[in-house]
């Protein structure tokens, strides 16, 4: 996927949002936006993947603002909302399909994607979306390959439901390596978030995607334990759009199950599913 004007507009809208939640003054906000716009212009036409470009922009925004984790409060809020709903619904989740659907509904916790809103009433939203079900469902084929799994997480909030899904897979005999972000970026889950939810008690291996503050997956930066897990796994479960943008550009990977809500027109065009779709998409 090429870096389009729409992508640039979306990225810069996130920078504006980062300035707002960090309570940056107008001078700082203007300086940050100008620096990020200039950086984006310099990367136009490069061979970098979308997540690599976005990561560079958000690192620059955080540097200009002087705040390495401007989404911290929203991440905490997202986990609290998700935990409250999890307590209400986990007894109603029975099948692999149910746990996958719950984790994909959790993927809506994605702040500052242009024209995508995070609901304040997640409980009602969850039940309505659960009733609607998946818009594309490859869960049967995904489960057939769930022997040795690499599970790439995405946002806080949804990681609560990821833990339920990983627990289900472990209970049926899967070996699961879970990878979170190496350092804070946007509202993505980090090791601190995973440990606070006791992921170390359900995963066979809990690691990071490497590279510091980096969204998506850059195979040149992943740590040795994740590289070894990818080399020996039967399936990669990839949560969210940034991981999709990364993995869909690589060849010679194991089968990948993309679990996500489609939140932008670029991903809609690439996957063939309209914005708002909840998809469990297997690609070999």
C-alpha positions in Angstrom: 0.0 0.0 0.0 1.3 3.4 -1.0 1.5 6.4 1.4 -1.4 8.6 0.1 -2.6 12.1 0.9 -5.4 10.4 2.9 -2.9 8.5 5.0 -0.9 11.6 5.6 -4.0 13.5 6.7 -4.9 10.7 9.1 -1.4 10.5 10.6 -1.4 14.3 11.1 -4.8 14.2 12.7 -3.3 11.7 15.2 -0.5 14.1 15.9 -3.0 16.8 16.7 -4.8 14.5 19.0 -1.5 13.6 20.8 -0.9 17.3 21.4 -4.4 17.7 22.8 -4.2 14.8 25.3 -0.7 15.8 26.3 -2.1 19.4 27.0 0.5 20.9 24.8 0.1 24.7 24.3 -0.5 26.2 20.9 3.2 27.0 20.2 4.2 23.4 21.0 1.3 22.0 19.1 2.1 24.1 16.0 5.8 23.2 16.2 5.0 19.5 16.6 2.6 19.4 13.7 5.1 21.3 11.4 7.9 18.9 12.3 5.8 15.8 11.7 4.5 17.2 8.4 8.0 17.9 7.3 9.1 14.4 8.3 6.2 12.8 6.4 7.1 14.8 3.3 10.7 13.6 3.5 9.4 9.9 3.6 7.1 10.2 0.6 8.2 7.7 -2.1 10.3 5.7 0.4 10.3 1.9 0.6 9.3 2.0 4.3 6.2 0.2 5.3 3.2 2.3 6.5 3.7 1.3 10.2 7.4 2.2 10.0 6.5 5.7 8.7 3.8 6.1 11.3 6.1 5.0 14.1 8.7 7.6 13.0 6.0 10.3 13.0 4.7 9.4 16.4 8.2 9.2 17.9 8.9 12.7 16.6 5.6 13.9 18.0 6.4 12.6 21.4 9.9 14.1 21.2 8.5 17.5 20.3 5.8 17.3 23.0 8.2 16.1 25.7 6.0 13.2 26.6 7.0 9.6 25.8 3.5 8.2 26.6 0.7 10.7 26.0 -1.9 8.0 25.7 -1.2 6.6 29.2 -4.5 7.7 30.7 -6.5 6.5 27.7 -4.7 3.1 27.9 -5.7 2.8 31.6 -9.2 3.8 30.9 -9.5 1.4 28.0 -8.3 -1.6 30.1 -10.7 -0.6 32.9 -13.7 -0.4 30.5 -12.7 -3.7 28.9 -12.2 -5.5 32.3 -15.7 -4.3 33.4 -17.3 -5.8 30.3 -15.2 -8.9 30.5 -16.5 -9.7 33.9 -20.1 -9.4 32.5 -19.7 -11.5 29.4 -16.9 -14.1 29.9 -19.4 -16.7 31.2 -21.3 -16.3 27.9 -18.3 -17.0 25.7 -18.1 -20.7 24.9 -16.6 -21.4 21.4 -13.5 -20.4 19.6 -15.7 -18.2 17.4 -17.1 -16.4 20.5 -13.6 -15.6 21.9 -12.4 -14.4 18.5 -15.4 -12.2 18.1 -14.9 -10.7 21.5 -11.3 -9.9 20.8 -12.2 -8.3 17.5 -14.8 -6.1 19.1 -12.1 -5.1 21.5 -10.1 -3.9 18.5 -12.4 -0.9 18.4 -10.2 0.7 21.2 -8.2 2.7 18.7 -8.0 6.4 19.5 -7.5 9.1 16.9 -8.0 7.1 13.7 -9.7 9.7 11.7 -13.5 9.3 11.5 -13.3 6.3 13.9 -14.8 6.9 17.4 -14.2 4.9 20.6 -17.5 4.4 22.4 -18.0 5.7 25.9 -20.6 2.9 26.6 -18.5 -0.1 25.7 -20.9 -2.5 27.5 -23.9 -1.7 25.3 -21.6 -1.5 22.2 -20.1 -4.9 22.9 -23.4 -6.7 23.2 -24.8 -5.1 20.1 -21.7 -6.0 18.1 -21.6 -9.5 19.5 -25.2 -10.0 18.3 -24.2 -8.8 14.8 -21.4 -11.3 14.7 -18.4 -11.4 12.3 -18.6 -10.0 8.8 -16.1 -12.5 7.6 -15.5 -15.7 9.5 -12.5 -18.0 8.8 -12.5 -19.2 12.5 -12.9 -22.9 11.6 -9.8 -22.9 9.3 -7.9 -20.8 11.9 -8.5 -23.3 14.7 -7.3 -26.1 12.5 -3.9 -24.6 12.4 -3.7 -23.6 16.1 -0.9 -25.9 17.2 2.0 -23.5 17.8 0.8 -19.9 17.7 2.5 -16.5 17.6 0.0 -14.0 18.9 0.7 -10.3 17.9 -1.3 -8.0 20.1 -2.5 -4.4 19.4 -4.3 -2.0 21.7 -4.9 -1.7 25.3 -8.6 -2.4 26.1 -8.7 -5.2 23.5 -5.8 -7.0 25.2 -8.2 -7.9 28.0 -10.1 -10.0 25.4 -6.9 -11.3 23.9 -6.1 -12.8 27.2 -9.4 -14.7 27.2 -8.7 -16.0 23.7 -5.1 -17.0 24.6 -6.5 -18.8 27.7 -9.0 -20.7 25.5 -6.3 -21.7 23.1 -4.0 -22.9 25.9 -6.8 -24.9 27.4 -7.2 -26.9 24.2 -3.5 -27.6 24.0 -2.0 -24.8 21.8 1.5 -23.5 22.5 1.2 -19.7 22.4 3.9 -17.0 22.2 2.4 -13.6 22.9 4.2 -10.4 21.6 3.4 -6.9 22.8 5.0 -3.5 21.9 8.6 -3.0 23.0 7.9 0.6 24.3 4.9 2.9 24.6 3.5 4.2 21.3 -0.1 5.3 20.7 -2.4 3.2 22.9 -0.7 -0.1 22.0 -0.2 -2.6 24.8 3.3 -3.0 26.2 4.9 -5.5 28.5 3.8 -3.5 31.5 0.2 -3.8 30.4 0.5 -7.5 29.6 2.0 -8.2 33.1 -0.6 -6.2 34.8 -3.2 -8.6 33.2 -1.1 -11.6 34.1 -0.4 -12.7 30.6 2.7 -14.5 31.9 0.4 -17.0 33.5 -1.3 -18.0 30.3 1.3 -17.6 27.6 4.1 -20.1 27.0 6.3 -17.2 26.1 5.7 -13.5 26.6 7.9 -11.2 24.6 8.0 -8.0 22.6 8.1 -7.1 18.9 11.3 -5.2 19.5 12.5 -1.9 18.0 11.4 0.4 20.9 8.4 2.6 20.1 7.4 0.8 16.9 3.9 -0.2 15.8 3.3 -3.1 13.5 6.0 -5.7 13.0 9.5 -4.9 11.6 11.2 -8.3 11.0 14.6 -6.7 11.1 14.0 -5.5 14.7 12.3 -8.5 16.4 14.1 -10.2 19.3 15.5 -13.7 18.9 12.8 -15.4 20.9 10.1 -14.0 18.7 12.1 -14.8 15.5 12.5 -18.4 16.7 8.7 -18.6 17.5 7.8 -17.4 14.0 10.2 -19.9 12.4 8.5 -22.8 14.2 4.9 -21.8 14.5 1.9 -23.2 12.6 0.0 -19.9 12.7 0.4 -16.2 13.4 -2.6 -14.5 14.9 -2.3 -10.8 14.0 -4.5 -8.2 15.8 -5.3 -4.8 14.3 -4.5 -2.8 11.2 -0.8 -1.9 11.8 0.1 -5.6 12.1 -1.9 -6.3 9.0 -0.1 -3.5 7.1 3.2 -5.0 8.1 2.7 -8.7 7.7 0.8 -8.4 4.4 4.0 -6.9 2.9 6.2 -9.9 3.8 6.6 -13.1 1.9 7.5 -16.6 3.3 5.6 -16.3 6.5 3.6 -19.0 8.2 -0.2 -18.8 7.7 -1.6 -15.6 9.2 -5.0 -15.1 10.8 -5.9 -11.4 10.7 -8.3 -10.4 13.4 -9.5 -6.8 13.2 -12.1 -4.2 12.8 -11.7 -2.4 9.4 -11.4 1.3 10.4 -10.1 3.1 7.3 -10.7 3.2 3.6 -7.1 2.0 2.7 -7.5 -1.2 4.7 -11.0 -1.6 3.3 -9.7 -1.4 -0.2 -6.9 -3.8 0.4 -8.9 -6.4 2.2 -12.1 -6.0 0.2 -14.3 -5.5 3.3 -16.0 -2.2 4.0 -15.2 0.1 6.9 -16.7 -1.1 10.1 -16.4 -4.8 9.2 -15.3 -7.2 11.9 -13.1 -9.9 10.1 -11.3 -13.1 11.0 -9.4 -13.5 7.8 -7.0 -16.4 7.1 -4.2 -15.9 4.5 -1.7 -18.6 3.8 
